[in-house]
Amino acid sequence: MPSGFFLLFLFFWLQDAASWQEALSAVGQMMAGEKDSTGAVAFKLESSGVIVDSQGIVATNYHVIRDRDKTFPEIYINLIDPQNPYRPPERSRLYKLEVVAIDAASDLALLKIIADADGRPLPRNLTFRAIPLGSSEKLSFLDEIYAAGFPKAGGATLTVTQGQISGKEEREGWLKIDAQVTHGSSGGAAINRRGELLGIPTKVRPDVQEVDTDGDGFPDKTVSFGTVALIRPVESVRTLLDQWRQGRFSTEPIPDDLLTIRGLVQNRSGNSVAGALVGLLKPGSTQASVENLLTWSRADENGIFQFPAPVAPGLYTIRVRAEGYEIFLQSFSLNQKNFRPIVRLQALPSSEAEPVPPKP
């Protein structure tokens, strides 16, 4: 006779399996385009979306519904059959969408299902199975996560990949996961084993890191570790959804207020210092630790550096390290476009910078 422990395990396993199936039925293939001269819709983009409200509210990435500087006029979602998740979505489950809310800063958009594939209004009492919203705030390194969507490679059917939480980027508001996410997966669902939405797969960033191979404390080689998938946390989706429910939302792009930091590293004589490591830290920080380092750059041969992504206005600390020079630390308030700091480094005493070899 099965033990109580086994029955409890079986109960939770079956419960998770049911949650999985329900979650996947909320994920659909996004298709966007415009009508041609015959009146037929010519689809130019295929990506992913997920239903987050039973009224037919779909969350996806803002860039998914954009065609350069304008929104695609014709946007649809094709939902899978929950009983046959391995089959391509059928036209009977194809629905037309309209944009109801935008958060351009987070690259998120909400759309509402308004008609069937032929533009006919839907029954008033029709509801859709929505994915439950979870929480990303308590996620830790190596927690299990799954990405579901319709990537270009094999995108005719739903694709689910398994991975782990590999980190967070607090400044930019990302979750980093190692589950495979490719072009077309944008706007889909990152979920846990219980089928709860943890975030929206948004983009992929190459994981290229500089490593110190000769032990001198300075990176001297670039190594590629593959790619990192960046997930917009579910809290951003929840906030936008709450704004829509309360009537406080926008369907227009929000002006980008992020600022670029590009500067110059020199010595006291005004000569450029190539190869200096420049870190942007949280205010009041002195060390480039995992908790304090927001982003970093390396000065080029002319001493010029630029952080890889714009940052929000606020208080920061710049930390600069270069061989033969003292550590540079300076706090500043970033409140203007295209901030151009000039960092001047103080050379170490010759006895510290270049030890004199002993006489033979």
N, C-alpha and C positions, 0 to 999 in steps of 0.2 A: 504494500500500500504506500502511495507516495507520501513523503514526509510533509509536514506543514511548511517547512522552508521552501521545498520544491513547488508546492502549490502557490505560495506567495510569489515566488519568482515567475511562475507561469502566468499568474494574474497580471503582474506588471509588464511582462513581455508582451502579452496580448493587448494590454491597454496602450502600450507604446506603438505597437503595430497599427492599431486603429487610428491613433493620433497622427501617425505618419501619413496614412492614406487620406485622411481628412485634410491635412496640411497641403499635400501635393495637389489635391483637387482645386485649391485656391490659386495655383500658379498657372499662368497662361502665357501664350506667345503674343507679344505686341507686334503689330504691323502698322506702318504709317506711310503715307504717300499723298498723292493728289490725283484728281480726275484728269484723264486725257481728253483728247478731242471728241471721243465717242461717248464720254460720260462714264466710262469704266474707271475704277480706281487702279492706278499703277503704283504698287507698293515699292518704296525705295529703301525701306528699313525694316528689319526684323530683329526683335530683341525680347525682353521678358518683363512681366509684371505680376503683381500678386494682389488678390482681393483682401482688403483689410477691414471692410464693413459690409454687413449683409445687404445694405441698400445698393450694392454694386459699385462700391468705391474701390478703385484700383490704385495702388502705389507703384511708382516706377521712378526711374531717374529722369530728371529734367532734360538731360541731353538726348534721351531716347526719343522725345517728341519734337526735337528741334531740327530744322533744316537750315543750317548756317545761322542767319539772323532772324528767322521767323519760325513759328510753330507749324508743323504739318497740318494741313486742313482736314485730312481724313485719317483718323486714328481708330484702330480696332484691337480687340483682344480675342484670342482663340483659346478657349478653355479645354483642358483634357477631360476625358471621360473617367471619373474616379474608379469605375469598375474595370477599365482597361487602360491603366496609366502608361503602358508601353506602346500604345498606338498613337499615330499622329492625331492632333485635334481635328474634329470634323466641322464642316461648315454649319451644321446645326447648332454648334456651340460657339459660333462667331458672333461677336457683339460690337456695336459701334460705341465710341466713347467721346466725351467732351471734357475739356480741362475745367476743373473747379477750384484748384488751389496750386500755388507754386511757391517753393522755397528754393530760389536760385542759388543762394549761398551754400546750401547743403546738397545741391543737385538733386532735389526731390520734386515730384509733382504728384498730385492726386487727380484722378479722372473718374467720371461717373458713367456707368453703362446706361445708355439712353435709348437704344434701339437694337433690333436684330441686324443680321448681315445685310438685309435689303432695305434697312431704314424704317421698318415698321415699328411703331411704339410697342413697348412691352406691357404685359398685364400689370395693373397697379399693385397687386398683391404678390408679385414675383420677388423672391429674395434669393440671395446667393450665399453659398457656404464661404465664410470668411475665415482666414487664418487667425488664431488667437495671438495677441501681442504679448511677448515675454519681456525679459529685462536683460540688458547687456551689462549693467553696472556691476554685477557681482561676478562676472566672468574673469577667469584667471588663466595664466599660461597653461597650455596643453589641454584646456577643456575641449570636449568634443563638439564639433559643429559640422553642419551639412549645407552645401550650396545647391539650390535647385533652379534650373532655368533652361533656356533654349539657345545654347551657343551655336555659332555659325557652323562649326564642325559637328555634323549630326544633328542639326537644329530642328529637323522635322519632328522629333520626338523629345520628350522631357529628359533632361540629363541631371543626375544627382551625383555629387562628389562628396567624399568624406574628408575631413581634415581636423585641424586643431587651432585653437587661438594661439597665434604666435606673437601677439603684442598689441599695444594700443598706442595711438598718437593723440595725446590729449589736446595739443594746440590746434590740430586740424580736425579733430573729432572723428577719428577713424578707428575701427577694429581691423587688425591684421590677421589673416588666416592663411593657412597653407593648402586649403582645399583648392582644387583646380577650378579656376574661373577664367574664361576666355571671352573673346569678342562675341557679343550676342547674349551673354549671361547677365549683362547690366540690367538692373531693374527687377531681377528675380528675388528669390528668398534665401536668406541664410537662417537656418532653423536648428533647434536642438532636438534631442531624441524624442521629446514629448510633443514635437510638432509645433512649437511656439516660434513665432518670428523673432529673431534676434537682430536682424538688420537687412539692408538692401545691398547686394553686391554692386559696386559702382565702377571700379576701375582696377587695373592691374599695374603694378609698378615693378620694374626690374630690381631684383635684390642684388645690387652690385656694391661690394664693400671693399674698402682698402684694409690690408692686413700688414702687420709688421713681421717680416720674415727674417730679418737679421738681428732682432733683439735690441735695437737702439732706441726703442720707444716711439718711433715715428713710422707710420704706414709707408710702405715702399712698393706695394704691389696691389693691383686691383683683381679681385676674384668675384666671379658671378656665381651666386647661389640659387639661380632660377628666378622665380617671380614671387611677389607677395600680393595677394588679393586684398583690396581695401574695401571695407564694408561700412556703409553709413549706419550707425547704431539705430535700433528700433525706437529709441526715445525721440529722435528727430521726426520719425514717422508719426508717433503718437502726438507730439506737439502740433504738427500740421493738421492732423486729423481732428484734434480737439478744436483748433481754430476754425476749421470748416464747419464743425457741428454748432459752434457758437456764432457763426456768421462773421467771424473776424479772419478774413483770408484775402489773398491777392491772387489774381491770375496774370499779373504782369511781373516781369523780371525785377528783382530787387537790385538796385545799384551796388556794384562791388566796391566795398570800402577797404579791401585789403591793400596793404602797402608793400612796396618792394624795397629791400635793403641791398644795396650794392655799394661797396666801398673799396678803400685802398689801404694797404699795409706798407709802411715805410719805416726806415730807421731814423735816428735823430738827425742824420745828415741829409735826409730827404731822398735816400735811395730806396728803391722798391725791394721788398722782402718776398721772394718767391717761395711758394710751398708752405706758407704759414697756415696753421689750422685755426679757423675762426668759428667759434661756437656761439649760438644765441641761447642764453639761459633764462630761466625764470628770475624775476626781480629778487635781488638780495642774495642770489646764489654765487658761490665762488668756485665750485667744482663742476666739471662736465660729466655728471653721473647720469645714469639711466633716468632717474626721476627728474633731474634738473635740465638736461639738454633738450631743447626744443627742436633745433635744426642746426646744421653746420655746413661749412664750405671750406675749400682750400684755395688760397691765393694763387693765381696763375703766374706765369713768368714775369709779368709786369706788376705783380703785387695786387692785382684786382681780384676781388671776391664778390660773389653774389649768392645769397641763400636760395636754394632750389624752389621755394614756394613763397608767395606773398604772406605777410602776417598781419594780424589785426592791430589797430592802434593800441598803445598801452605802454607799461613800464617793462623794461628788459635789461639784461646785463650782457655785455659782449666780453668773451674771454678769448684771448689770442695766444697761441703757443707757437714758437719757432725756435729751431736749433740755434743756440748761441745768444739767445735773448731772454730777458726776464718775462715772466708771465704778465700779460696785460689784462686788466679788469676795469671795466667802466660801466656804470649804470646810466641809462638814458631813457627819455620819454619819446616814444615814436608817435608822431601826430601829423606827419606831412608825407605827401606822395614822394616816391623815389628818394628816400633817405640815403645820403651819401657820406657816411662817416669816414674820416681819415684816421687810421690808427698808427701811432708812432711808437716803436718799440725801443726799449733801453737795452743796450748790449750788456751781457754779463762780463764781469772781470775776466781778463784773458786766462787767469788761472782756472776759472770755472768753465769757460767756453772751450778752451783747447788745452788740456793738460800737457805739460812739457814732459816728453819722454826722459827717463833717467839716462845719465851719461854712461857710455860703455865702460 
